[in-house]
Amino acid sequence: MEAAEETESRAPGPAMDEEILQAWEREQGILKDRLITDNTETWQDSPQFRGLERVGGVDLSYVKEDDTTACASLIVLSYPDLEVIYEDCHMVTLDAPYIAGFLAFREVPSLVEAVKRLQEKDSSLMPQVLFVDGNGVLHHRGFGVACHLGILTGLPTIGVAKNLLQVDGLENNESHRGQAKELQMGGDFFYLKGTSGNVLGAALKSSQKSVKPVYISVGHKISLEAAVKLVHSCCKYRVPEPTRQIYYI
């Protein structure tokens, strides 16, 4: 009986999904009203990001063949040296169901806890910006995982995705792939403009060695221009070091 009840809680039926969805839509709207998509820190306006000393990365990696157990990771690197100065990995159980467009409600609570643990252990190592393996305003409702995490932690956040989220008319079609091929040098990028006319992010050739671009979008408390430049400065390979180094924890 206990096992059956646990299974039911992990895989809610359509009625429960609809109830959860409505609650999440309301909460997402409330959080989105607090979103800031401009620079808020002095270092963000500096050509060399003078004053930036610590950059962080977060990710949630799932246990193979188990979508309810994952490792929530936080890593902090020095800047501009990009040396690891803090790392944390905790196994977590994810109780919230996966509903497309609302991934943050499933994953962000564990990442917020990771940031809180660091704050309690040694606040001097707190990152001044967080890189998120996912999207920010490049999202169906303009409020992806990076936005959600930024609002709840109060930290500047940047979404860095490996694949293009096809939203607002954006498609990984022949035209898009043609634009990507025109990115010749590391640091070259083009803006991602939806059919609405809104610029949702940028496709960046993050390093000279990378073949495919990464997709940058604002999470919270930073402009797209600063986000693109900072991501490029943190890339030795395609994926920026604040998230790439998590693979080695």
C-alpha positions in Angstrom: 0.0 0.0 0.0 2.8 2.4 0.9 4.5 1.8 -2.4 1.3 2.3 -4.3 0.6 5.6 -2.6 4.1 6.7 -3.3 3.7 5.9 -7.0 0.4 7.8 -7.2 2.0 10.9 -5.6 4.8 10.8 -8.2 2.5 10.4 -11.2 -0.7 12.5 -10.6 -3.7 12.0 -12.8 -5.1 14.6 -15.2 -7.3 16.2 -12.6 -4.4 16.7 -10.2 -2.3 17.9 -13.1 -4.9 20.6 -14.0 -5.1 21.8 -10.4 -1.3 22.0 -10.1 -1.1 23.7 -13.5 -3.5 26.5 -12.5 -1.7 27.1 -9.2 1.7 27.2 -11.0 0.4 29.6 -13.6 -0.7 32.0 -10.9 2.5 31.8 -9.0 4.6 32.1 -12.2 2.7 35.3 -13.1 3.3 36.8 -9.7 7.1 36.0 -9.9 7.3 37.3 -13.4 6.1 40.8 -12.3 9.4 41.0 -10.3 11.6 40.2 -13.2 14.4 42.6 -14.1 16.1 42.3 -17.5 18.6 45.2 -17.2 22.0 45.5 -15.6 21.7 46.0 -11.8 25.4 45.7 -10.7 28.3 48.0 -11.4 30.5 45.2 -12.7 28.0 44.4 -15.5 28.7 47.8 -17.1 32.5 47.5 -17.0 34.2 46.4 -20.3 36.3 43.9 -18.4 33.6 43.1 -15.8 35.8 44.9 -13.2 34.5 43.9 -9.7 33.3 40.5 -10.7 35.2 37.9 -8.7 32.9 34.8 -8.5 30.7 33.1 -11.0 28.4 30.2 -10.2 26.8 27.4 -12.1 23.9 25.1 -11.2 22.4 22.0 -12.7 20.2 19.1 -11.9 21.3 15.7 -13.3 18.9 12.8 -13.1 19.8 9.2 -12.1 19.6 6.9 -15.1 16.1 5.4 -15.5 14.8 7.3 -12.5 13.1 10.6 -13.1 12.4 11.3 -9.4 16.0 11.1 -8.1 18.6 13.6 -9.1 21.8 15.4 -8.1 21.4 19.1 -7.5 24.8 20.8 -8.0 26.2 24.2 -7.4 29.8 25.2 -8.3 31.5 28.5 -7.8 34.6 29.6 -9.9 36.9 32.6 -9.4 36.7 35.2 -12.2 38.5 35.7 -14.5 40.7 32.8 -13.7 37.8 30.3 -13.7 39.3 28.1 -10.9 36.9 26.1 -8.8 36.6 27.6 -5.3 33.4 25.8 -4.1 31.4 22.8 -5.1 28.3 21.1 -3.7 26.3 18.1 -4.9 23.3 16.7 -3.0 21.0 13.8 -4.0 17.4 15.0 -4.0 14.0 13.4 -4.5 11.7 15.3 -6.9 8.1 15.1 -5.9 6.6 17.7 -8.3 5.4 16.3 -11.6 6.9 17.3 -14.9 4.6 19.6 -16.8 5.9 21.2 -20.0 6.7 24.9 -19.6 6.8 24.6 -15.8 10.1 22.7 -15.3 11.2 25.3 -12.7 8.6 24.2 -10.2 10.1 20.7 -10.3 13.8 21.6 -10.3 14.4 25.1 -8.8 13.6 24.3 -5.1 16.6 22.0 -4.9 18.8 24.6 -6.6 17.6 27.3 -4.2 18.5 25.0 -1.3 22.0 24.6 -2.7 22.5 28.4 -2.8 21.1 28.6 0.8 23.6 26.0 2.0 26.5 28.0 0.6 25.1 31.2 2.2 25.1 29.4 5.6 28.5 27.8 5.1 30.5 30.7 3.8 28.8 33.8 2.5 32.1 35.2 1.2 32.0 32.5 -1.6 28.5 33.5 -2.8 28.5 33.8 -6.6 27.8 37.3 -8.0 26.0 35.7 -11.0 24.6 32.2 -11.7 24.8 30.3 -15.0 21.8 28.0 -15.5 21.7 25.0 -17.9 18.4 26.1 -19.4 16.5 29.1 -20.5 15.5 32.5 -19.1 13.1 34.8 -21.0 13.4 32.5 -24.0 10.4 30.5 -22.8 6.7 30.0 -23.8 5.6 32.5 -21.2 8.9 34.5 -21.0 9.8 33.0 -17.6 12.1 29.9 -17.7 14.2 28.2 -15.1 16.9 30.9 -15.0 14.3 33.6 -14.4 12.6 31.6 -11.6 15.9 30.8 -9.9 17.0 34.5 -10.1 13.8 35.8 -8.5 14.0 33.3 -5.6 17.7 33.8 -4.9 17.9 37.5 -5.7 21.0 36.8 -7.8 21.7 37.8 -11.4 21.1 34.8 -13.6 21.8 33.8 -17.2 20.2 31.0 -19.1 22.6 29.0 -21.3 20.9 26.3 -23.3 22.5 23.8 -25.7 19.4 23.5 -27.9 17.1 26.1 -29.3 13.7 26.2 -27.6 11.3 26.6 -30.5 8.9 29.3 -29.3 7.4 32.5 -30.7 8.2 31.4 -34.3 11.8 30.5 -33.6 12.8 27.3 -35.3 15.9 25.2 -35.8 15.2 25.3 -39.5 17.5 25.7 -42.6 17.5 29.5 -42.2 18.5 29.3 -38.6 21.2 26.7 -39.3 22.5 29.0 -42.1 22.9 31.9 -39.7 24.7 29.6 -37.2 27.2 28.6 -39.9 28.0 32.3 -40.5 29.3 32.6 -37.0 33.0 32.4 -37.7 34.9 33.6 -34.6 34.4 32.8 -30.9 32.2 35.6 -29.6 30.2 36.0 -32.8 26.5 35.9 -32.2 23.1 36.9 -33.6 19.9 37.9 -31.8 16.9 35.6 -31.6 13.9 37.6 -32.6 10.5 36.0 -32.4 7.5 36.7 -34.6 6.2 38.9 -31.9 9.1 41.3 -32.6 10.7 40.6 -29.2 14.3 39.7 -28.9 14.3 36.6 -26.7 18.0 35.8 -26.6 21.1 35.3 -28.7 22.8 32.4 -30.5 26.5 32.6 -29.6 29.6 30.8 -31.0 31.0 30.5 -27.5 34.5 29.4 -28.4 36.6 29.1 -31.5 36.5 25.3 -31.1 32.7 25.0 -30.9 30.7 24.0 -34.0 27.2 24.6 -32.7 26.1 27.8 -30.9 24.7 28.0 -27.4 21.6 29.9 -26.7 21.8 32.7 -24.2 18.8 34.4 -22.6 18.4 36.8 -19.7 17.4 35.2 -16.4 17.3 38.1 -13.9 19.2 41.3 -13.1 21.4 41.4 -16.2 21.1 42.7 -19.8 21.3 40.4 -22.8 24.3 42.3 -24.1 26.2 41.8 -20.8 25.1 38.2 -20.6 26.4 37.3 -24.0 29.7 38.9 -23.4 30.1 37.3 -20.0 29.2 33.8 -21.2 31.8 34.1 -24.0 34.5 35.2 -21.5 33.7 32.1 -19.4 34.0 29.6 -22.3 37.1 27.5 -23.0 34.9 25.1 -25.0 31.3 25.2 -26.1 29.7 25.1 -22.7 30.7 27.8 -20.2 33.0 26.7 -17.4 30.5 27.5 -14.6 28.2 24.7 -15.9 30.8 22.5 -17.6 32.8 22.0 -14.4 29.7 20.5 -12.8 30.2 17.4 -14.9 33.4 16.7 -13.0 32.1 17.0 -9.4 
